[in-house]
Amino acid sequence: MSVTPGDTPCGFTRTPEKGPARLHWAGGGWAVEGRPPDVPELRPLRGLEIDWPGEPVPLDGLTALAAAGVPLTAEHAPAWVPAELGALLTDRGWLEHAPDGTARCLADLRREEHSVRLRRLAHPVGEPRVSIVMSTKRPGLVGAALAQMERQRGVTAEVVLGLHGVAYEEVREAVEGCALPVRWVEAAGSVPFGEVLNRAAALAEGDYLAKWDDDDWYGPMHLSDLFMAMTYAQADVVGTTAEFFYLEPLKTTIRRTTFASGAKYPSEVYSEHVAGGTIMASAATFREAGGFPAVPRAVDLEFLKAAHRAGARIYRTHGLGYVLRRGLSGAHTWQLPLAHFLKVAAGQWHGFRPSLLMEAG
């Protein structure tokens, strides 16, 4: 099964305007309504239902559609379909929710999760060497953050910590209990946040650097998905949408798909903005951009600006494997009141309710 560079989910539509169509074998290839599939024309569809031919046929066309993020499904899979692909195509749980055409629609979320699983199967990546860069002032959060890093699949990871006004003795137990290689640097609390990140990044030995925030949640395929997006988008810097938020004082999860202005906030697009806690860049791109600006706040934004000025292509992929934790505004460098997040919520749930791709248990 082969995938061409043009088979990407760029332009994926979160809320489709039309129902499903049928995909069938037309003798020389796969077809929709008698015509070869055209991905831009398929974007408004909820998905494609596969009608299998009576004998084995090439699956490259299916793989290309999966790589493009087109949701595919089938009631059964013939024995000649690879087991992993067959299991995914016949997992029809995402169809159990009826679409209602709104951004609040749970059916659309389940559909996008299914699409991402198909993309992962169609875009296999190697084991890139990734250095996870994290600065922290909160030693009590380090153990949980390292545990999430250990869960990462599909990458060879190491950790570089910037202990910001924190002594190593305060995190020794968590570091020594971590299965990943961990290096660290201690910096006084008066050192700007960006400079602490840079000092940690100087210890990195990976081919790629990924920024990590100590108080957020990351799914086990977070880094692998970032690298996958970097590969198919041929981007220099990637990150996710800032989409799911857990409002800790309210014990509420919200999903944002628009800004407060009402402007849409799509994924799978080239953009100058990605969630700061999800930035990934090659080590070469990181150096060309000058590293993290040595400022106390807005480090992510300033880095992205510098990368853009340096000619980097920035790409924003799906945000289903990431949840930002929000406490009271004074506890964050990105200071917005909780009311702001409720205002922009497309979906709202009581308790911790992330995407299924978080594999939160």
Backbone torsions as a table, in degrees:
resi	resn	phi	psi	omega
1	MET	NA	122.1	-175.9
2	SER	-115.1	153.5	178.8
3	VAL	-130.0	134.5	178.5
4	THR	-93.7	161.5	-179.3
5	PRO	-58.3	-24.4	-179.0
6	GLY	-80.8	-8.4	-178.7
7	ASP	-85.4	83.5	-177.0
8	THR	-131.8	158.5	177.4
9	PRO	-82.0	10.1	178.1
10	CYS	-53.3	127.0	-179.5
11	GLY	89.9	11.3	178.3
12	PHE	-53.7	136.0	-179.3
13	THR	-100.2	119.1	-176.9
14	ARG	-71.3	-41.7	-177.1
15	THR	-115.3	96.0	-176.5
16	PRO	-70.1	150.8	-178.3
17	GLU	-91.2	-18.3	-173.6
18	LYS	-125.8	165.6	176.9
19	GLY	-78.8	-167.9	-177.9
20	PRO	-78.5	162.2	171.7
21	ALA	-125.9	174.7	-177.2
22	ARG	-109.2	137.9	178.0
23	LEU	-107.7	127.3	-175.7
24	HIS	-138.1	164.2	178.8
25	TRP	-89.4	123.7	-174.7
26	ALA	-108.9	35.2	177.8
27	GLY	89.5	-60.6	-179.8
28	GLY	-103.3	-3.2	-179.1
29	GLY	174.2	175.9	179.6
30	TRP	-76.4	148.7	-175.6
31	ALA	-146.6	153.2	172.3
32	VAL	-120.3	117.3	-177.2
33	GLU	54.5	40.3	175.2
34	GLY	81.3	1.8	-177.8
35	ARG	-121.7	148.8	175.5
36	PRO	-57.5	140.2	-178.5
37	PRO	-61.1	134.3	174.8
38	ASP	-119.1	111.0	-170.2
39	VAL	-55.9	-48.2	178.7
40	PRO	-56.2	-35.9	178.4
41	GLU	-71.9	-23.2	-179.3
42	LEU	-84.3	-17.2	-174.8
43	ARG	-54.0	-38.6	-179.2
44	PRO	-73.4	-7.9	-177.4
45	LEU	-82.8	149.1	175.3
46	ARG	-67.5	-30.3	179.2
47	GLY	168.3	-173.7	179.2
48	LEU	-124.9	129.6	175.3
49	GLU	-94.6	125.7	-173.3
50	ILE	-88.4	128.7	169.6
51	ASP	-102.9	111.1	-175.4
52	TRP	-78.6	142.2	171.9
53	PRO	-75.3	170.3	-175.6
54	GLY	-79.6	-5.2	-179.4
55	GLU	-140.4	161.2	-178.6
56	PRO	-59.7	139.4	177.5
57	VAL	-137.0	163.0	177.9
58	PRO	-60.2	143.6	-178.2
59	LEU	-105.5	4.1	-177.3
60	ASP	-57.2	-38.8	-179.8
61	GLY	-63.5	-38.1	176.1
62	LEU	-65.3	-42.7	-179.0
63	THR	-62.8	-39.4	179.0
64	ALA	-63.3	-40.5	177.9
65	LEU	-66.7	-40.5	176.7
66	ALA	-62.2	-41.5	179.4
67	ALA	-63.1	-30.6	178.9
68	ALA	-81.8	-1.3	177.9
69	GLY	84.4	8.2	179.2
70	VAL	-71.1	122.4	179.6
71	PRO	-65.9	124.2	-179.8
72	LEU	-117.9	145.5	179.1
73	THR	-152.2	158.9	178.6
74	ALA	-154.9	146.9	178.7
75	GLU	-70.5	-29.2	177.3
76	HIS	-148.8	168.2	176.7
77	ALA	-130.2	128.5	178.2
78	PRO	-62.4	161.4	-177.3
79	ALA	-63.3	-23.7	-178.7
80	TRP	-82.4	-2.3	174.2
81	VAL	-86.1	130.7	178.8
82	PRO	-50.8	140.8	-171.2
83	ALA	-57.4	-43.4	-177.0
84	GLU	-65.0	-42.7	178.1
85	LEU	-66.2	-43.9	-179.9
86	GLY	-60.2	-41.8	-179.8
87	ALA	-63.9	-38.4	-178.9
88	LEU	-72.2	-41.8	-179.9
89	LEU	-64.3	-34.2	-176.9
90	THR	-93.0	2.0	172.2
91	ASP	-82.1	98.5	-170.9
92	ARG	-104.4	20.4	179.1
93	GLY	-59.8	-30.7	-178.2
94	TRP	-67.9	-15.6	-180.0
95	LEU	-88.8	-2.9	-176.0
96	GLU	-74.3	-16.5	-178.1
97	HIS	-102.5	130.6	-177.9
98	ALA	-81.7	129.7	177.3
99	PRO	-70.3	146.6	177.4
100	ASP	-123.9	6.8	174.6
101	GLY	78.0	12.7	180.0
102	THR	-117.9	163.0	179.1
103	ALA	-67.7	-15.9	-179.8
104	ARG	-84.0	1.4	-168.6
105	CYS	-71.8	120.1	177.5
106	LEU	-67.9	-29.1	178.4
107	ALA	-60.5	-37.8	-179.9
108	ASP	-68.4	-36.0	177.8
109	LEU	-65.7	-46.8	178.9
110	ARG	-63.3	-36.4	177.3
111	ARG	-62.9	-42.8	-179.6
112	GLU	-68.1	-37.9	175.8
113	GLU	-58.8	-44.2	178.8
114	HIS	-62.0	-41.8	178.6
115	SER	-60.1	-43.2	-179.1
116	VAL	-64.2	-40.7	178.3
117	ARG	-61.6	-39.1	176.5
118	LEU	-65.2	-41.1	178.8
119	ARG	-59.6	-43.2	-178.6
120	ARG	-60.9	-39.0	-179.4
121	LEU	-69.8	-36.9	-175.9
122	ALA	-84.3	-20.0	-179.7
123	HIS	-117.3	65.8	179.3
124	PRO	-64.2	136.2	177.7
125	VAL	-116.3	161.6	178.7
126	GLY	-76.1	-148.0	178.4
127	GLU	-116.0	75.4	-178.0
128	PRO	-61.4	146.3	177.8
129	ARG	-86.7	113.7	-174.2
130	VAL	-118.4	128.4	173.1
131	SER	-97.0	117.9	179.2
132	ILE	-88.9	120.5	-175.2
133	VAL	-106.1	120.9	-179.7
134	MET	-138.6	130.5	171.9
135	SER	-107.0	140.4	-178.3
136	THR	-143.7	142.7	169.7
137	LYS	-108.0	1.5	-171.0
138	ARG	-123.4	90.2	-176.8
139	PRO	-59.7	-26.0	-179.4
140	GLY	-68.5	-15.3	-179.3
141	LEU	-97.4	-10.5	-172.3
142	VAL	-64.3	-42.4	-177.9
143	GLY	-59.8	-45.5	179.7
144	ALA	-66.3	-38.5	178.8
145	ALA	-64.8	-44.0	179.3
146	LEU	-64.1	-36.5	179.0
147	ALA	-63.1	-37.6	176.9
148	GLN	-68.8	-36.1	176.7
149	MET	-64.2	-38.2	178.8
150	GLU	-63.5	-27.7	-178.5
151	ARG	-74.9	-12.8	-173.5
152	GLN	-61.8	131.6	179.8
153	ARG	-113.0	150.2	175.0
154	GLY	84.8	6.2	177.1
155	VAL	-138.3	159.4	169.0
156	THR	-103.5	108.3	-169.1
157	ALA	-108.6	150.0	167.1
158	GLU	-133.7	164.0	-176.6
159	VAL	-122.9	134.2	171.9
160	VAL	-124.2	119.0	-174.0
161	LEU	-104.4	137.0	167.7
162	GLY	-105.4	108.2	-178.9
163	LEU	-87.5	104.2	-168.9
164	HIS	-95.0	92.1	-174.4
165	GLY	75.1	17.8	-178.5
166	VAL	-119.7	132.9	177.2
167	ALA	-83.5	146.6	-178.8
168	TYR	-57.4	-34.7	-178.8
169	GLU	-58.3	-27.1	-179.4
170	GLU	-72.8	-19.0	-178.3
171	VAL	-122.7	6.2	-175.4
172	ARG	-54.6	-47.2	-176.1
173	GLU	-60.0	-43.5	-179.5
174	ALA	-66.2	-42.1	-178.8
175	VAL	-66.7	-45.7	-177.9
176	GLU	-68.4	-21.5	178.1
177	GLY	-88.7	-0.9	-177.2
178	CYS	-87.1	135.8	-178.6
179	ALA	-79.1	-14.4	179.9
180	LEU	-89.0	155.1	171.6
181	PRO	-63.3	133.2	-178.7
182	VAL	-130.3	128.1	170.0
183	ARG	-122.5	159.9	-174.5
184	TRP	-151.1	162.0	173.3
185	VAL	-137.3	140.8	177.0
186	GLU	-99.8	138.4	178.2
187	ALA	-138.7	146.3	178.7
188	ALA	-64.0	153.5	179.9
189	GLY	-62.1	-20.6	-179.3
190	SER	-80.2	-12.3	-180.0
191	VAL	-71.7	134.7	179.9
192	PRO	-57.3	145.0	-177.7
193	PHE	-52.5	-47.2	-178.8
194	GLY	-61.7	-35.5	178.9
195	GLU	-68.7	-36.4	177.1
196	VAL	-63.3	-43.1	177.3
197	LEU	-60.4	-41.9	-179.8
198	ASN	-64.5	-40.9	179.3
199	ARG	-63.9	-37.8	176.5
200	ALA	-68.1	-44.2	-178.4
201	ALA	-61.6	-27.4	179.2
202	ALA	-64.5	-18.6	179.3
203	LEU	-88.7	-7.0	-172.7
204	ALA	-69.6	140.1	176.9
205	GLU	-117.1	-1.3	-178.6
206	GLY	-77.5	165.0	176.2
207	ASP	-79.3	-17.4	179.8
208	TYR	-134.0	147.5	176.2
209	LEU	-113.3	135.9	178.6
210	ALA	-128.8	123.3	178.7
211	LYS	-78.7	142.8	-176.3
212	TRP	-135.8	133.3	176.6
213	ASP	-99.1	137.0	-170.2
214	ASP	-69.4	-21.0	-174.1
215	ASP	-108.1	6.5	-179.4
216	ASP	-100.5	174.3	179.7
217	TRP	-115.5	140.8	-177.8
218	TYR	-131.6	134.0	176.1
219	GLY	-72.2	162.6	-174.8
220	PRO	-70.3	-13.0	176.3
221	MET	-107.1	15.4	-175.9
222	HIS	-57.0	-54.6	-176.9
223	LEU	-68.0	-39.3	179.0
224	SER	-63.4	-40.4	178.2
225	ASP	-65.2	-39.2	177.0
226	LEU	-61.8	-45.7	-179.3
227	PHE	-66.6	-38.2	176.0
228	MET	-57.9	-46.7	-180.0
229	ALA	-64.8	-39.5	177.7
230	MET	-59.7	-37.7	-177.8
231	THR	-72.2	-52.3	-175.1
232	TYR	-73.9	-26.0	178.6
233	ALA	-89.5	-7.1	-176.4
234	GLN	50.6	47.7	-177.0
235	ALA	-98.5	160.4	177.5
236	ASP	-96.5	-30.5	178.4
237	VAL	-134.3	135.7	176.5
238	VAL	-131.3	160.5	174.0
239	GLY	-165.9	-178.3	-178.6
240	THR	-108.8	173.4	166.4
241	THR	-70.8	148.8	170.1
242	ALA	-90.5	88.9	-163.5
243	GLU	-112.4	-48.5	-179.4
244	PHE	-101.8	132.3	178.4
245	PHE	-129.4	138.2	171.5
246	TYR	-106.9	114.4	-179.3
247	LEU	-88.6	93.7	-167.9
248	GLU	-59.9	-45.7	-179.7
249	PRO	-61.9	-26.4	-178.5
250	LEU	-98.3	-4.7	-176.5
251	LYS	50.0	50.0	-174.4
252	THR	-135.3	137.7	172.9
253	THR	-103.7	133.8	174.9
254	ILE	-125.0	154.1	173.3
255	ARG	-118.4	128.9	-178.8
256	ARG	-109.3	127.1	173.9
257	THR	-123.0	-0.1	175.5
258	THR	-138.5	162.9	170.9
259	PHE	-83.6	172.2	178.6
260	ALA	-60.0	-27.5	-179.9
261	SER	-73.9	-11.2	-176.7
262	GLY	96.3	-7.7	178.7
263	ALA	-65.7	140.6	-179.1
264	LYS	-70.4	154.6	-176.6
265	TYR	-127.7	74.4	-172.3
266	PRO	-78.0	162.5	170.4
267	SER	-107.2	174.6	-178.7
268	GLU	58.0	51.4	178.1
269	VAL	-142.0	155.5	169.0
270	TYR	-78.6	133.8	-173.5
271	SER	-158.4	153.1	175.5
272	GLU	-82.4	-5.3	-176.0
273	HIS	-125.3	129.9	170.7
274	VAL	-136.9	165.9	177.8
275	ALA	-63.6	128.4	-173.8
276	GLY	-60.9	-33.4	-178.9
277	GLY	-77.6	5.9	-176.7
278	THR	-126.6	11.3	-176.0
279	ILE	-65.7	129.5	171.3
280	MET	-127.8	137.0	177.3
281	ALA	-145.7	154.6	172.3
282	SER	-67.1	155.8	179.4
283	ALA	-59.2	-36.7	-179.8
284	ALA	-66.0	-45.0	178.8
285	THR	-63.5	-39.7	179.2
286	PHE	-59.1	-44.7	179.7
287	ARG	-67.2	-41.6	-179.3
288	GLU	-62.9	-31.4	178.8
289	ALA	-80.7	-5.4	179.1
290	GLY	87.6	12.5	-179.5
291	GLY	73.7	-166.0	178.6
292	PHE	-79.2	134.4	177.3
293	PRO	-60.8	139.3	-177.1
294	ALA	-81.2	65.4	-179.0
295	VAL	-123.0	158.3	-177.7
296	PRO	-79.4	-24.5	-177.6
297	ARG	-138.7	167.4	177.9
298	ALA	55.4	32.1	-179.4
299	VAL	-61.6	-43.3	-177.3
300	ASP	-63.9	-47.4	-179.0
301	LEU	-61.0	-44.1	-178.6
302	GLU	-68.1	-34.9	176.7
303	PHE	-64.4	-44.3	-179.4
304	LEU	-63.6	-38.2	176.4
305	LYS	-62.3	-44.4	-179.5
306	ALA	-65.1	-40.8	179.2
307	ALA	-64.0	-41.3	178.7
308	HIS	-63.2	-43.5	178.5
309	ARG	-62.5	-31.1	-179.6
310	ALA	-80.4	0.7	177.0
311	GLY	93.0	10.1	-178.6
312	ALA	-71.3	142.0	172.3
313	ARG	-89.5	122.3	-176.0
314	ILE	-108.7	132.8	-175.4
315	TYR	-129.6	138.9	179.8
316	ARG	-111.5	116.8	179.6
317	THR	-100.5	-173.9	-174.3
318	HIS	-62.4	153.3	-179.5
319	GLY	-109.6	24.6	-173.5
320	LEU	-80.1	-11.4	179.4
321	GLY	-107.3	27.4	-174.5
322	TYR	-150.2	135.1	176.4
323	VAL	-132.7	126.0	176.4
324	LEU	-87.6	134.6	174.9
325	ARG	-91.2	130.2	176.9
326	ARG	-122.4	122.9	171.0
327	GLY	-103.3	-150.5	173.8
328	LEU	-67.7	147.9	-168.7
329	SER	-58.6	-31.2	-178.4
330	GLY	-66.4	-13.8	-178.6
331	ALA	-88.2	1.6	-174.1
332	HIS	-127.7	149.9	172.7
333	THR	-71.8	-28.9	174.9
334	TRP	-93.2	97.2	-168.5
335	GLN	-97.7	104.9	173.2
336	LEU	-136.6	142.2	-180.0
337	PRO	-70.1	156.0	179.1
338	LEU	-58.7	-31.7	-179.2
339	ALA	-60.2	-31.2	178.4
340	HIS	-61.1	-43.3	-177.4
341	PHE	-69.7	-34.4	175.4
342	LEU	-66.5	-34.1	-178.7
343	LYS	-66.6	-36.5	-175.8
344	VAL	-96.4	7.5	-176.2
345	ALA	-71.9	125.6	171.5
346	ALA	-86.2	-30.4	176.4
347	GLY	-137.6	148.5	-177.4
348	GLN	-144.2	131.4	-177.7
349	TRP	-136.3	147.2	175.4
350	HIS	-77.1	136.7	178.4
351	GLY	84.6	-172.7	-179.2
352	PHE	-86.5	106.0	-172.9
353	ARG	-130.7	73.4	-179.3
354	PRO	-80.4	178.0	171.4
355	SER	-60.7	152.7	176.8
356	LEU	-62.7	-23.1	179.2
357	LEU	-68.0	-13.2	175.4
358	MET	-72.4	-19.2	-177.8
359	GLU	50.0	49.8	-173.3
360	ALA	-77.8	-13.7	179.2
361	GLY	79.3	NA	NA
